[in-house]
Amino acid sequence: MKKKYTYIILAGLVTITICLIVVGFLFNKTENEKQNGLTEFFDVSTKGKVAFVSYTDGSPEIFIMEDDQSQSKSVVSMTNEKVILDVAFSSDGSQLAFISSEKEKENENENLSSVVHLLNIETKKIQELFTEETLITELEFSTDDNLFYLSAGTFENYSPIASERPHDFDIHHYDFENKSNYKITNLKKYSMESLKVSADGSSVYVQMFDDADAETADDIFDAHQRIFQIPVDDPANLSVVSDKSRNEDIYDFSFVPGTNTIIYQSVAKTGSDGVFEYELFTYNQETNTEEQLTFLGEYVSNPVIGPENDTLYFIVDKQFAKEDSDYKLYRSDLDGENVTPISVFETKKE
Amino acid sequence: MSSKMERYVKQIVEQTECSKDEKDDLYEELFIHLQLSQEQFVKEGLSEPEAEEKAIEDFGQEDVIGDQLQQAMFPYRREMLLGLSMASILFTISVYLSQLITEGDAYIPWLLISISISSLLLFISLNKLPQLNRKRWTNSILIIHLLVYLYGWSLASGIDHIVTVVLVLWAWLIILLSLFLVYRTTLHDFQPNGNPLSKKVKLLHVINMTIGIIIIGLTLFFLWAMLAFSGGIELRMLLFGLPFVIWVVLYIAQMKLVKKNKKSAFFMTAISILIVLSIVFYSFIMPMFIY
């Protein structure tokens, strides 16, 4: 081969490489810019509005879907250094509380600041309620508009084989009148999720490990995640309200108002691909009976009861056990019939 | 200053991928042949320079002769290297762009290293880098290529798109071809002083290279696990390189010993095998019985 062709090949390879590097610099995304699409965080107001958190190129936004679910409007947007962790409607649906935090959490207790905001649905005005130097993960209003929240004291990996997660959880309360916060429990739990508040605000409910009596490491490994009732005035007197003999963990849950029924998420079976299938179940506290509610064979989570107590909203992760999640919002009747996906992204920004 | 004939023969020899000893042998053989031819033309009435010119002309174009010799000595070697380098370059571009489009990650250092190493193989196959036409150089480049494309395989499998299936398969074909060429270069081509390798030496090469692959594979696996669990590079990670160092030392020692004391060489081979077996036993088999 002549030298001329050698130089042509070399020049071609160098040109292609330079072009690829330039394209790389143009389209490379930082970790902060990568998140896209719907998250698990949503709530349904008593008036039928659905508020949900979605990301565009790493920037979080809160959208509110109209009652007729014809369109969604962006009501809150933040920079891509922030995350929005939860949203909760007030009892009359006129206000929406949400948590914002820094996306990049430094090791252990540094940079764990969380801000709780309050959005007026009518005026769209946002007010900063309070800031805490902890990681607030969930919040919930009671019917008398008391605000409760879960706060994690640390964000780290307790074990070298685990990823960094929030730990040392406790339940807190925000007093609107005195503009003050106080800690209800002193449990420092390894994990605590799915905060719910009783209608009168006298009790809060969370899902956590039933390991109070665990004495050995084996006892801790054998402990299951159950639903606990914690009286606000007597938090030490907590009790399990789900089936105490259930051998599978319970995760997200919701109470059906006016009944003794709890709808919760749990593993139904292992799929043919070896991945757990998470479904929703109904549990009757009076009769201590359980029935499987959904049969989607996927990852079904976050049950939320809609207005009139006849509709169930939930999230399905279409990419569960894969690198990136793909959350979709679904709706069904309370008995699990008429499962319908809701296309939240027919959105219109204000 | 070398004569025209010397320069001509040297150019032919440089077209081949022989070792230095093989090239010396080949040079001598071709040079004698051309000298005899030149003498014949002198006897036929030509002057010395004319006879030299005529002998070279009759022998043929140096590029063509060199290429034919290369093909005769190492059949399909050039084609395989060419195929490997082209497939590698296309794979690199595909994986780089797929990662960028689907994941938003530009792996620029990997792009530069993999394009460079594949281009080196391309120019070796096109015989444009005769100074690298040595077995040790080619093998070293192939081993680096292998490691670079093992990383490429991990990038291909991390793409969250259906295209990942094709890219992973493509990566394995590149890795297997690269591995095959390492074995082939060592076993088929490595013939110092023109003497074919004895069966025992070939056997030692096969065993040691296979042990090497297992040791490198296990070392990379444990390093990955250590990095995943500790989250950072630590000095004690250097200890993971110890089996590799022992393997290299034992391999070199066996090759030195095999000519003088075959028993000692094979005793060292047994030590290498025992090291690999003990790593596999303590790391994988024993935990299966414990848990």
Interface residues (C-beta under 8 A of the other chain):
Chain A: M1 T6 I9 L10 L13 I16 T17 L20 I21 V23 G24 F25 F27 N28 K29 E33 K34 P160 I161 Q319 K322 E323 D324
Chain B: I89 I93 Y96 L97 L100 I101 E103 G104 D105 A106 Y107 I108 L111 L112 I115 S119 L122 F123 L126 N127 K128 G158 D160 F229 S230 G231
